[in-house]
């Protein structure tokens, strides 16, 4: 559950970096729709557990990412902040996706 929240923080940060002209609400709505889509895919293909708490924690993680960017942008140069977020955010996103996906492929059978 906490992994879902952590997984969506870089997603919120990267949305802010890439879509500066779009307002907060459309970005947050996109995060919620993306999360809902991911949960529906899990339900349809019976991979993992589908739960409303996952939607909530994904939304909270995305919200934290969006707000963290806004707070950081007040104190750090936008270009420098964007370069750091793109580098670290992309690495973390790849790491979290691979960890999340590997969980389904490397389950031990009892």
N, C-alpha and C positions, 0 to 999 in steps of 0.2 A: 504494500500500500504506500509506504513512504517512498519506495523506488519510483512509483508513478509520479509523485509530486516532484521529485528530483529530476526525473526524465523530462518534464515539461518546462523547467526553468530555462534551459538553453534555448528551447523552442520559442519562448516568449522574448528572450533577448534577441535572437536572430530575426524574429519578425520585426522588431523595432529597428534593427539595423537596416534591413532590406526594404521596409515600407514606411519611410519617414512621413510621407504625405497623407497616409491613411490615419484616421483617428483611433483613439483607444478602443471604443466600443466595437467597431468592425473587426479589429485584431483579436479582441477577446472572444467575440462571437465565432471567429474562425477557429480559435483554439478549442472552443466547446464543440463545434461541429466536427473538427478533426478527431477529437477524443471520442465523440459518439460514434463516428465512423469506425474507428479502431475497435471499439467495444462490439459493434454490430458484426464486424468481420470475425472477431473472436467467437461470437455466438453462432454465427452461420456455419463456420468451419469447425466448430467444437475444439478450438485451441485455447486453452486457458479458461479462466472463470470470468464471466460477465457479471458486473456488479455496479450498482449505482455509486458506491463509494469510490470506485475507480474514476468515474466521471467527475466526481467532486474533487478528488485529489489531483487529477490531471488539470482541472480548471484552476485550482489553487496554485499549482506549480507554474502554469502559464501566466497567471496574474502576478505572481512573485517576479517572474522574469520581466514582464512588461514594466512593473513598478521599479524594479531594481535598475533597469536601464534609465528610466526617468530621473531617479535619484542620483545615479552616477554621472549622468550627463550634466548635471548642475555643477559638478566639481572637477570634471575631467574634460579635456578637449575632445570634441565629437569625433574627429578623424582618428585620434589615437585610441579612443574608447572602442570605436567600430573595429579597428584592426585587431585589438586584443580580444574582443568578443567573438569575432569571426573565427579567429584561430582557436581559442579555447573552446568556444561553443561548438564548433564543428567536431573537434576531437571528442568532446564529451558526448555529443549526440551520437556519434559513431560507436563509442564505447558502450553507451547505455542501450542502444539498439542491438548491438551484438550480444550483450549480456542478456537482454530480454529474449532475443530469438534463440540463443543457445540453450536457454532454460528448457525450451520445448524439444530440442533435438537431442539433448544429452541427459534425459531423465533416466534414472536407473530403474530397471524393472525389479520388482520384489519377487 
